[in-house]
Amino acid sequence: MYATRKLFDGLIEIYPQSSDYPAPNSNIVHSPVFESAVCKVQGKLENLLSQSEKIV
């Protein structure tokens, strides 16, 4: 997920009009908190986990 998120971030820099599609809160994301937590863990940013991210 982390690598995919980074790829989408790069694409958004090139095509800013597409920023709504791969957003962490877009309709296709089942659990935004879980996705955010996974991305932080995969990016070795565990110290930035919120309380709700630690629970999931």
C-alpha positions as CSV (number, residue, x, y, z in Angstrom):
1,M,0.0,0.0,0.0
2,Y,2.8,2.4,0.8
3,A,4.5,2.0,-2.5
4,T,1.1,2.4,-4.3
5,R,0.4,5.5,-2.3
6,K,3.7,7.0,-3.3
7,L,3.1,6.3,-6.9
8,F,-0.3,8.0,-6.8
9,D,1.3,11.0,-5.0
10,G,3.7,11.3,-7.9
11,L,0.9,11.1,-10.5
12,I,-1.0,13.7,-8.6
13,E,2.0,16.0,-8.8
14,I,1.9,15.6,-12.6
15,Y,-1.9,15.6,-13.0
16,P,-3.3,17.6,-10.1
17,Q,-6.8,17.3,-11.5
18,S,-6.8,13.6,-10.5
19,S,-6.3,14.3,-6.8
20,D,-9.8,13.3,-5.9
21,Y,-9.6,9.7,-7.2
22,P,-6.9,8.1,-5.1
23,A,-7.5,10.1,-2.0
24,P,-7.4,8.3,1.3
25,N,-11.0,9.3,1.9
26,S,-12.4,8.4,-1.5
27,N,-15.4,6.2,-1.8
28,I,-13.4,3.1,-2.8
29,V,-11.5,3.1,0.5
30,H,-13.3,0.7,2.9
31,S,-11.4,1.8,6.0
32,P,-9.5,5.1,5.8
33,V,-8.0,4.6,9.3
34,F,-6.7,1.1,8.5
35,E,-5.2,2.3,5.1
36,S,-3.5,5.2,6.8
37,A,-2.1,2.9,9.5
38,V,-0.8,0.4,7.0
39,C,0.9,3.1,5.0
40,K,2.6,4.5,8.1
41,V,3.8,1.1,9.2
42,Q,5.1,0.2,5.7
43,G,6.8,3.6,5.5
44,K,8.5,3.0,8.9
45,L,6.5,5.9,10.5
46,E,5.0,3.9,13.4
47,N,5.7,6.8,15.7
48,L,3.2,8.9,13.8
49,L,0.3,6.5,14.3
50,S,-2.8,8.2,15.8
51,Q,-4.7,6.5,18.7
52,S,-7.4,5.2,16.3
53,E,-4.7,3.9,13.9
54,K,-3.1,2.0,16.8
55,I,-6.4,0.3,17.6
56,V,-7.1,-1.1,14.2
